[in-house]
Amino acid sequence: MKKIFTFFLAAGLVIVLASPVYAYHCPADMHAIDAALAAGTQLSAADMDKVMELRVEGEALHKSGDHGASVKALGEAMMLLGLK
């Protein structure tokens, strides 16, 4: 998603600036994973371990500022849980 800012100057010049604004949803994904785990799941032990590993990894990446990698890890966990 990009926001575009347009400025009109007195001399009739137009300046357009594009600023990338990313809407990261790491906290919402972590909450969805936690809610699904609390509600119970029929995952195998191996899949449950993988979900937990991805959840922890996603939170650590989020806290370090690597939101793209966090969204990817959390997305994988959500796919295993059937949330995506």
CORPE-V788291 format. One record per residue. RES is the residue in one letter. SS is DSSP state (H for helix, E for strand, - for the rest). D_CENTER is the distance of its C-alpha to the mean C-alpha in Angstrom with 2 decimals. Layout:
# CORPE-V788291
res->{RES;RES}
ss->{SS;SS}
d_center->{D_CENTER;D_CENTER}
This chain:
# CORPE-V788291
res->{M;K;K;I;F;T;F;F;L;A;A;G;L;V;I;V;L;A;S;P;V;Y;A;Y;H;C;P;A;D;M;H;A;I;D;A;A;L;A;A;G;T;Q;L;S;A;A;D;M;D;K;V;M;E;L;R;V;E;G;E;A;L;H;K;S;G;D;H;G;A;S;V;K;A;L;G;E;A;M;M;L;L;G;L;K}
ss->{-;E;E;E;E;E;E;E;-;-;-;-;-;E;E;E;E;E;E;E;-;-;-;-;-;H;H;H;H;H;H;H;H;H;H;H;H;H;H;-;-;-;-;-;H;H;H;H;H;H;H;H;H;H;H;H;H;H;H;H;H;H;H;H;-;-;H;H;H;H;H;H;H;H;H;H;H;H;H;H;H;-;-;-}
d_center->{13.71;16.71;19.06;22.64;25.26;28.88;31.78;35.35;37.95;41.56;42.91;41.02;38.42;34.86;32.00;28.57;25.58;22.16;19.25;15.73;13.43;9.71;7.88;4.54;3.86;3.74;7.38;7.70;6.49;8.80;11.32;11.48;12.12;14.61;16.26;16.79;18.27;20.43;21.70;22.84;22.24;24.62;22.80;25.08;25.19;23.80;20.74;20.28;20.56;17.93;15.44;16.37;16.17;12.64;11.64;13.63;12.43;8.69;10.05;12.47;10.30;8.34;11.94;13.31;11.28;9.89;6.29;6.71;8.21;6.03;3.36;7.01;8.66;7.02;7.52;10.95;11.70;11.07;13.33;15.88;15.97;16.47;13.70;12.65}
